């Protein structure tokens, strides 16, 4: 009997402790101790159910977090595997220039060039470059008085073949002269491109083919290209004139290709020294009469110096044409065509620069010419860059010799 009473007292103590614990954990309305064992048992079961619900909710939340984390990791892995998007690998750019020419030969305003660049990187080793140009406002259509052209000047694929060495194939600019490859209006002085590179190089000059380029020693670069060639007229006033031989890769005759090589040194900051040579076995692409066909060799060398505010450009270029046609044809003396110029410049501020240029060129300098056909031109002017990619230009030109075309030029140009 005493043992039963002892057990009963112990049970009462346990119940009392549990009751006090529950009372402290429950809301205010449940602070009152239950009056019966059934009520207390119901409270314990309710709390047990709530704990089970909380555990289930926590497990569900953990599962959702795990699924989300896996999805994020999977997406990150896919992005890392696929790399940047197509848009991230594509680049758009361009340039344009508006000219006003007040000269003895003309007084006109012309949106000379509107150009768009489009490039795309297929991979770390393969890239694409292109350039589409609209000249003089567009082409004539349905009687509209437009005297321009739409021209594809570049469209080639470049491949990395080794460290510091690349190959290219397609339509690209010939590596000759200073401005043939770099001719955005913000990069040179004067409204118009200099007459030596325009008439002798002849800028802008592009061909189709393939080539390799790279660096064979620190500061020493090279390029070798096998491309389509020129096709000069063989009769008339423009016979064998280099600039009139550009085919622009438009259904171009390809009987005779051209081989071009260049070497360039840039071992000092702000200094570029380069030389280019090209050979073509028949400048007429087989259209010249028997015995008059002409092989042609171009040699060009130049120096570009830019040290602080002081700049200097100097260039010499010459063509030698074989065969009787260039020497004694409709325009005798075309067997030799040469030109050179020197251009010092000085930047008064980071935005304003002054320049002077002395140009000499002759497209009839060969043995068959008896007339004075040498052209000389002096240019003096300034460039103002309100932004590094925008330029305003003014220059005065004075010609003497075979041509006399004096006056002034105004221009605005941009690039992006």
C-alpha distance (Angstrom), angle and dihedral (degrees) to the residues before:
residue distance angle dihedral
X1 . . .
X2 3.79 . .
X3 3.80 89.6 .
X4 3.82 90.9 55.5
X5 3.79 90.5 48.1
X6 3.82 90.3 50.7
X7 3.82 91.5 51.2
X8 3.76 90.1 47.9
X9 3.78 92.1 52.4
X10 3.80 90.9 48.6
X11 3.79 91.1 51.1
X12 3.76 90.7 49.5
X13 3.81 90.4 51.9
X14 3.82 91.7 50.5
X15 3.76 91.5 47.8
X16 3.78 89.7 49.4
X17 3.79 93.2 52.1
X18 3.81 92.4 47.1
X19 3.75 90.7 47.4
X20 3.78 92.9 52.3
X21 3.80 90.8 48.1
X22 3.79 92.5 50.4
X23 3.76 91.4 45.7
X24 3.80 91.5 55.9
X25 3.86 91.8 48.3
X26 3.79 98.9 45.2
X27 3.83 126.8 82.2
X28 3.75 119.6 -91.5
X29 3.74 92.9 -93.5
X30 3.82 89.0 57.6
X31 3.80 95.5 46.1
X32 3.78 92.0 100.5
X33 3.82 110.0 93.2
X34 3.80 115.1 -113.3
X35 3.72 114.6 -100.8
X36 3.78 97.3 -143.6
X37 3.80 139.3 34.2
X38 3.80 90.0 -116.3
X39 3.78 92.2 58.6
X40 3.79 92.0 48.5
X41 3.81 91.4 48.4
X42 3.81 90.0 51.2
X43 3.81 89.9 52.3
X44 3.82 91.7 50.6
X45 3.81 91.6 49.7
X46 3.82 91.2 48.7
X47 3.79 91.3 52.3
X48 3.78 90.6 47.0
X49 3.80 90.6 53.9
X50 3.80 90.8 48.8
X51 3.80 91.0 50.7
X52 3.79 90.8 50.6
X53 3.83 90.4 50.1
X54 3.81 90.8 50.2
X55 3.81 90.8 49.9
X56 3.82 90.5 49.8
X57 3.81 91.8 49.0
X58 3.80 91.3 48.4
X59 3.80 91.5 50.0
X60 3.81 91.2 48.5
X61 3.82 90.7 50.0
X62 3.80 91.2 49.4
X63 3.80 90.4 50.9
X64 3.82 91.5 50.6
X65 3.80 91.4 48.9
X66 3.80 90.2 49.5
X67 3.82 92.3 49.7
X68 3.81 91.5 47.7
X69 3.79 91.6 48.2
X70 3.79 91.4 50.3
X71 3.83 90.7 49.3
X72 3.81 91.8 50.3
X73 3.80 91.7 48.0
X74 3.80 90.9 47.7
X75 3.81 92.3 49.8
X76 3.80 91.4 47.8
X77 3.80 90.3 49.9
X78 3.80 91.3 49.8
X79 3.81 91.6 49.8
X80 3.78 91.2 48.3
X81 3.80 90.7 49.5
X82 3.80 95.5 46.1
X83 3.83 95.6 40.3
X84 3.82 124.2 -155.1
X85 3.78 119.5 -10.0
X86 3.82 124.3 -99.4
X87 3.79 90.4 -98.7
X88 3.80 92.3 51.7
X89 3.81 89.4 56.6
X90 3.81 96.0 47.9
X91 3.79 124.3 84.9
X92 3.81 130.4 -164.8
X93 3.79 125.0 -165.0
X94 3.75 142.3 142.5
X95 3.77 149.9 161.6
X96 3.78 140.3 -139.3
X97 3.79 141.6 -172.5
X98 3.80 135.6 -160.6
X99 3.83 118.4 -158.7
X100 3.78 135.2 -164.2
X101 3.83 113.2 -166.1
X102 3.80 119.9 -168.4
X103 3.82 101.4 -179.5
X104 3.78 139.2 140.4
X105 3.80 89.0 -103.0
X106 3.81 98.3 45.4
X107 3.77 147.0 0.5
X108 3.79 107.9 -155.8
X109 3.78 147.2 128.2
X110 3.78 119.9 -134.5
X111 3.79 137.5 175.2
X112 3.77 88.1 -136.8
X113 3.80 100.7 -175.1
X114 3.80 138.8 12.9
X115 3.80 110.6 178.0
X116 3.80 134.8 179.8
X117 3.81 125.3 -164.2
X118 3.80 122.3 -156.1
X119 3.78 122.5 -176.1
X120 3.78 134.8 171.1
X121 3.80 133.2 -170.2
X122 3.80 110.4 -143.7
X123 3.80 92.3 -179.2
X124 3.78 140.6 -27.0
X125 3.81 87.9 -76.1
X126 3.82 105.6 34.5
X127 3.83 126.2 60.8
X128 3.80 139.8 166.6
X129 3.82 128.5 -144.1
X130 3.80 130.2 -174.6
X131 3.79 140.2 170.3
X132 3.80 126.7 -165.9
X133 3.79 119.0 -170.3
X134 3.79 134.9 -165.8
X135 3.82 112.9 -163.0
X136 3.81 129.4 -160.2
X137 3.80 94.5 0.5
X138 3.80 98.1 -58.3
X139 3.79 141.9 -58.0
X140 3.77 129.8 -57.4
X141 3.80 112.8 -90.8
X142 3.80 130.2 168.9
X143 3.77 91.9 -9.8
X144 3.82 96.5 -49.2
X145 3.83 107.4 149.9
X146 3.81 96.4 -123.2
X147 3.78 117.3 140.6
X148 3.79 100.1 -173.5
X149 3.77 140.8 100.8
X150 3.78 140.2 -128.2
X151 3.79 107.7 -137.8
X152 3.78 136.3 -179.9
X153 3.81 102.4 -142.6
X154 3.79 100.1 171.4
X155 3.80 135.4 19.9
X156 3.78 114.2 146.9
X157 3.79 143.2 134.0
X158 3.79 120.4 -128.0
X159 3.81 124.4 -155.1
X160 3.80 130.2 -166.6
X161 3.81 105.1 -131.7
X162 3.81 98.6 171.8
X163 3.77 139.6 -15.6
X164 3.83 107.6 -57.1
X165 3.83 91.8 1.7
X166 3.82 130.0 97.0
X167 3.78 138.7 175.0
X168 3.79 128.1 -150.1
X169 3.78 137.4 -168.5
X170 3.79 131.0 -173.8
X171 3.79 133.5 44.8
X172 3.81 115.4 -21.2
X173 3.80 144.7 152.0
X174 3.80 117.0 -84.2
X175 3.84 110.2 -113.2
X176 3.81 97.4 -122.3
X177 3.78 130.5 121.4
X178 3.78 129.2 -4.1
X179 3.79 106.0 -75.8
X180 3.82 102.7 30.9
X181 3.81 91.5 88.2
X182 3.82 98.2 26.6
X183 3.80 111.5 39.0
X184 3.80 107.8 136.7
X185 3.84 106.4 141.2
X186 3.81 93.1 -117.3
X187 3.82 91.3 60.2
X188 3.82 101.5 61.9
X189 3.80 140.7 41.8
X190 3.79 123.3 -111.7
X191 3.78 132.3 44.3
X192 3.81 94.7 -104.4
X193 3.79 125.3 41.3
X194 3.77 111.8 -99.2
X195 3.84 114.6 -84.2
X196 3.81 95.2 -127.7
X197 3.79 95.4 61.7
X198 3.81 90.7 39.1
X199 3.82 95.6 52.7
X200 3.80 103.0 29.9
X201 3.84 109.5 28.9
X202 3.23 87.0 28.9
X203 3.82 106.5 -129.4
X204 2.99 126.5 -133.2
X205 3.81 92.7 36.3
X206 3.78 126.0 159.4
X207 3.80 134.1 166.9
X208 3.81 139.2 178.5
X209 3.78 123.6 -111.4
X210 3.79 143.0 79.0
X211 3.76 137.4 -74.0
X212 3.78 149.7 157.0
X213 3.79 130.8 -123.7
X214 3.75 139.2 172.2
X215 3.77 147.8 115.8
X216 3.82 120.2 -64.3
X217 3.82 96.4 -179.7
X218 3.81 135.6 5.9
X219 3.80 106.6 -65.4
X220 3.82 93.9 2.2
X221 3.80 119.2 108.5
X222 3.79 133.7 177.4
X223 3.80 141.8 -174.9
X224 3.81 132.8 -169.9
X225 3.82 121.2 -172.6
X226 3.81 135.1 179.2
X227 3.80 108.2 -159.2
X228 3.76 147.2 150.4
X229 3.79 113.8 -71.8
X230 3.78 143.5 -136.1
X231 3.80 124.5 -80.1
X232 3.79 109.8 -158.4
X233 3.81 122.6 -168.3
X234 3.81 114.7 -104.2
X235 3.81 98.1 -153.9
X236 3.79 137.5 44.2
X237 3.78 131.2 31.7
X238 3.81 92.4 -49.0
X239 3.81 95.3 51.9
X240 3.82 110.3 143.8
X241 3.80 91.3 -7.1
X242 3.79 106.5 150.2
X243 3.81 99.2 -139.5
X244 3.80 91.0 52.3
X245 3.80 90.3 55.8
X246 3.81 96.3 70.5
X247 3.81 109.7 117.9
X248 3.84 94.1 -174.7
X249 3.81 90.0 -145.6
X250 3.80 90.7 -79.9
X251 3.82 106.0 139.9
X252 3.79 83.3 -38.7
X253 3.77 120.1 -170.1
X254 3.79 110.2 -114.9
X255 3.80 104.3 -170.4
X256 3.80 90.6 118.8
X257 3.78 125.0 28.2
X258 3.79 128.9 -158.2
X259 3.79 129.4 -124.6
X260 3.81 116.4 -150.3
X261 3.79 128.7 -174.0
X262 3.78 130.6 -179.3
X263 3.78 135.7 -176.7
X264 3.81 121.8 -166.7
X265 3.80 135.3 -175.1
X266 3.82 122.3 -157.2
X267 3.79 99.0 160.0
X268 3.81 94.6 136.6
X269 3.82 126.3 52.9
X270 3.79 110.5 -98.7
X271 3.82 94.5 12.1
X272 3.82 128.7 109.4
X273 3.80 124.9 174.5
X274 3.79 118.3 177.3
X275 3.79 144.1 164.6
X276 3.82 129.9 -164.8
X277 3.80 132.2 -168.4
X278 3.81 129.0 -174.3
X279 3.79 132.7 -176.9
X280 3.82 129.1 -166.3
X281 3.81 120.9 176.8
X282 3.82 96.6 -148.0
X283 3.78 120.8 20.0
X284 3.83 91.2 -169.4
X285 3.83 96.4 55.3
X286 3.82 88.9 -126.7
X287 3.81 96.7 -52.5
X288 3.81 95.8 110.2
X289 3.79 121.8 99.1
X290 3.79 118.9 -99.2
X291 3.78 111.2 -73.1
X292 3.79 94.1 13.6
X293 3.81 99.3 78.7
X294 3.76 112.0 122.5
X295 3.76 133.0 -146.0
X296 3.79 112.2 -154.3
X297 3.78 135.1 -150.3
X298 3.80 125.1 -169.3
X299 3.78 123.9 -162.4
X300 3.80 120.9 -176.1
X301 3.78 133.3 170.0
X302 3.78 131.8 174.5
X303 3.78 146.1 169.8
X304 3.80 128.9 -146.9
X305 3.80 120.6 -170.7
X306 3.80 126.5 -179.0
X307 3.80 115.2 171.5
X308 3.79 115.1 161.2
X309 3.81 109.9 -53.0
X310 3.82 93.0 -17.6
X311 3.80 121.1 93.2
X312 3.79 134.2 177.2
X313 3.79 133.6 -178.7
X314 3.79 125.7 -176.8
X315 3.81 129.3 171.6
X316 3.80 139.8 175.2
X317 3.81 124.4 -172.1
X318 3.82 132.5 172.3
X319 3.81 138.3 176.5
X320 3.81 124.2 -154.2
X321 3.82 115.2 -163.1
X322 3.80 122.9 -168.4
X323 3.81 127.4 -153.3
X324 3.79 132.3 61.0
X325 3.80 95.6 -88.0
X326 3.82 99.1 72.9
X327 3.79 94.2 42.3
X328 3.80 101.2 47.0
X329 3.78 107.9 11.3
X330 3.79 130.2 108.8
X331 3.83 90.1 -54.9
X332 3.82 105.1 32.5
X333 3.76 120.4 -154.1
X334 3.81 96.5 43.5
X335 3.81 90.2 121.2
X336 3.81 86.2 88.1
X337 3.80 124.6 38.4
X338 3.78 121.5 168.7
X339 3.78 144.8 157.7
X340 3.78 143.3 174.8
X341 3.78 140.0 -176.8
X342 3.76 141.6 -177.7
X343 3.81 123.1 -152.9
X344 3.81 123.7 -174.9
X345 3.80 118.0 -174.1
X346 3.78 138.7 -179.5
X347 3.81 131.2 -161.5
X348 3.79 111.6 -140.0
X349 3.81 88.9 -171.9
X350 3.78 135.2 -5.7
X351 3.82 87.5 -88.3
X352 3.82 104.3 37.4
X353 3.79 127.2 59.8
X354 3.82 135.6 172.7
X355 3.80 127.1 -152.9
X356 3.79 143.5 178.1
X357 3.81 126.2 -164.2
X358 3.79 133.8 -170.0
X359 3.83 114.7 -160.3
X360 3.81 130.9 -171.6
X361 3.82 124.7 178.6
X362 3.78 139.3 157.0
X363 3.80 127.9 -174.5
X364 3.84 92.0 -174.4
X365 3.79 101.7 47.6
X366 3.81 96.7 126.4
X367 3.79 133.6 108.5
X368 3.79 95.4 -91.0
X369 3.80 95.6 62.1
X370 3.79 121.8 92.2
X371 3.82 98.3 171.3
X372 3.78 128.2 84.9
X373 3.80 100.4 -103.2
X374 3.78 99.9 158.8
X375 3.82 117.0 124.0
X376 3.79 125.1 -153.0
X377 3.78 128.3 -173.2
X378 3.79 134.0 179.0
X379 3.81 119.4 -159.0
X380 3.81 126.1 -170.7
X381 3.78 124.3 174.5
X382 3.77 151.3 109.3
X383 3.79 141.9 -101.9
X384 3.80 123.9 -147.9
X385 3.81 119.5 -164.6
X386 3.85 111.1 -163.9
X387 3.81 83.7 176.8
X388 3.78 128.1 13.2
X389 3.82 89.2 -110.4
X390 3.83 97.1 44.1
X391 3.81 126.8 65.3
X392 3.81 138.0 -176.3
X393 3.82 116.3 -158.5
X394 3.79 139.7 -164.6
X395 3.79 129.1 173.7
X396 3.78 142.1 160.3
X397 3.81 120.7 -141.1
X398 3.79 131.5 -163.6
X399 3.80 122.7 -173.2
X400 3.78 130.0 -165.3
X401 3.79 137.0 174.4
X402 3.79 120.3 36.9
X403 3.81 91.9 -0.1
X404 3.78 130.0 40.6
X405 3.78 112.9 -169.1
X406 3.79 111.4 148.0
X407 3.79 129.3 173.0
X408 3.80 143.1 86.1
X409 3.80 137.5 -73.5
X410 3.80 134.9 -150.5
X411 3.77 125.9 -165.2
X412 3.78 147.1 168.9
X413 3.78 124.2 -159.1
X414 3.79 141.2 173.4
X415 3.77 142.5 -178.7
X416 3.80 134.9 -167.1
